[in-house]
Amino acid sequence: MSKVTGGEAIVQSLIAHGVDTLFGLPGVQNDYLYNALFDAGSAIRVIHTRHEQGAAYMALGYALSTGKVGAFSVVPGPGFLNACAALATAYSNNAKVLCLTGQIPSPNIGKGIGLLHEIPDQSTILQTLTKWSARLTTPADAPTLVSEAFRQMQSGRPRPVGLEAPMDVLAAKAEVDLAVVEHDVRHALVDPEAIEEAAKLLGNAQNPLIFVGSGAIEAAPYVQQLAETL
């Protein structure tokens, strides 16, 4: 167990899951996340963008071009909303993108008192645009929730996920077990009969055509082998 801030717990959990690049913009609501990123040194390369939309689209491009998780961080409210178009695109592209959005102080969420970057029901918007999302309520949540975020991206149909971190949780210190939480990855089931039928159709085709979508991005060698076989 280590006594760390919420920001440090998130960053250490990201590093433990292989994240080495993060796109984003710092702001008052996620200062403690960026403090932790600074302290992490070269373990995570931070690419500072001029706009939240750029950060989110760069994370999407990173995910699509590398096959790795593309992570980005934005402030809440308008900052988060600026990233929503990229999240929607990531969703339709089955991309493994992790959105880390800040949030106003926990006691004020949902009260509508006009705090900086406060918007109504941000968590519902995040949930709508992702496969899975959650909000940290304590620094100790970080290892489990980051692990679950990766499990969701790597199980079944890959799609973006989101983590919401209120600024008081990022700043708070607590005893946190930073050990990697093991997660059970379950890939989407395939229909053997459908695969066999597709193989017969391709094998008997006079002019076979292979049409693949973004779901095949991690299967490039197999697509190449199929094309050369045909």
Secondary structure, 3 states (H helix, E strand, C coil): CEEEEHHHHHHHHHHHCCCCEEEECCCHHHHHHHHHHHHCHHHCEEEECCCHHHHHHHHHHHHHHHCCCEEEEECCCHHHHHCHHHHHHHHHCCCCEEEEEEECCHHHCCCCCCCCCCCCCHHHHHHHCCCEEEECCCHHHHHHHHHHHHHHHHCCCCCCEEEEEEHHHHHCEEEECCCCCCCCCCCCCCCHHHHHHHHHHHHHCCCCCCCCCHHHHHHHHHHHHHHHHC
